[in-house]
């Protein structure tokens, strides 16, 4: 099984919030630059959150596709407890990657079939 087809490739960097430097020697111009930087930051954060939501949605769709494909590959798609079996495999293997989820599915398929 090719696991790369179930992964979202993205290059997303969280914007950094500007900091108002040394509060003792600030001028009104410094405060204005800070306020302008905050406005830019807020716009960038809205764009970041939008892109992040799109990525999460895409990841969710790919995970559902992976679940369907993996259950079919191990002959579990028609099993009455297919969802519970996949959830168990995902809970035990997701931190190591999709290949580990498949390992658990294979082991569970031998047990329930």
C-alpha positions in Angstrom: 0.0 0.0 0.0 1.4 3.4 -1.0 0.9 5.6 2.1 2.0 8.8 0.4 -1.3 9.2 -1.4 -3.0 9.7 2.0 -0.7 12.5 3.2 -1.3 16.2 2.6 1.7 18.1 1.4 1.8 21.7 2.6 4.1 24.5 3.4 2.4 26.6 6.0 4.1 28.8 8.5 2.3 30.4 11.4 2.7 34.2 11.4 4.7 35.7 14.3 3.0 38.3 16.4 4.9 41.6 16.5 6.3 42.8 19.8 6.4 46.4 21.0 10.0 46.9 22.0 11.3 48.7 25.1 8.3 50.5 26.6 10.5 53.2 28.2 11.8 54.9 25.1 8.9 54.6 22.6 7.8 57.4 20.4 4.4 57.8 18.9 5.9 56.7 15.6 7.0 53.4 17.3 3.5 52.8 18.5 2.0 53.5 15.1 4.5 51.0 13.4 3.5 48.5 16.0 -0.2 49.1 15.4 0.3 48.7 11.7 2.3 45.5 12.2 -0.5 44.2 14.4 -3.0 44.8 11.6 -0.9 43.0 9.1 -0.4 40.1 11.6 -4.2 39.9 12.1 -4.8 39.6 8.4 -2.1 37.0 8.1 -3.6 35.0 10.9 -7.0 35.0 9.3 -5.4 33.7 6.1 -3.4 31.1 8.1 -6.5 29.9 9.9 -8.3 29.6 6.6 -5.5 27.5 5.0 -5.2 25.4 8.1 -8.9 24.6 8.1 -8.6 23.6 4.4 -5.6 21.4 5.2 -7.4 19.7 8.1 -10.5 19.1 5.9 -8.3 17.5 3.3 -6.5 15.4 5.8 -9.8 14.2 7.2 -11.0 13.2 3.7 -7.8 11.3 3.0 -8.0 9.5 6.3 -11.5 8.4 5.5 -10.2 7.1 2.1 -7.4 5.4 3.8 -9.8 3.7 6.2 -12.0 2.5 3.3 -9.0 1.2 1.3 -7.3 -0.5 4.3 -10.4 -2.2 5.5 -11.0 -3.6 2.0 -7.3 -4.7 1.7 -7.5 -6.7 4.9 -11.0 -8.1 4.1 -12.7 -6.2 6.9 -14.9 -3.8 5.0 -18.0 -6.0 5.5 -17.3 -6.9 9.1 -20.0 -5.7 11.5 -17.3 -4.2 13.8 -15.2 -2.7 11.0 -15.3 0.8 12.5 -14.3 -0.4 16.0 -11.5 -2.5 14.5 -10.1 0.4 12.6 -10.4 2.8 15.6 -8.5 0.3 17.7 -5.8 0.0 15.0 -5.6 3.7 14.6 -5.4 4.4 18.3 -2.5 1.9 18.7 -0.6 2.8 15.5 -1.3 6.4 14.4 1.7 7.8 16.2 4.1 5.6 14.1 2.3 6.4 10.8 -0.2 4.7 8.6 2.0 1.7 8.0 1.7 0.9 11.8 -2.1 1.3 11.5 -2.0 -1.3 8.7 0.1 -3.6 10.9 -2.6 -3.5 13.6 -5.3 -4.0 11.0 -3.5 -7.1 9.7 -3.1 -8.5 13.1 -6.7 -7.9 14.0 -7.9 -9.3 10.7 -6.2 -12.6 11.6 -8.0 -12.5 14.9 -11.5 -11.8 13.7 -11.6 -13.7 10.4 
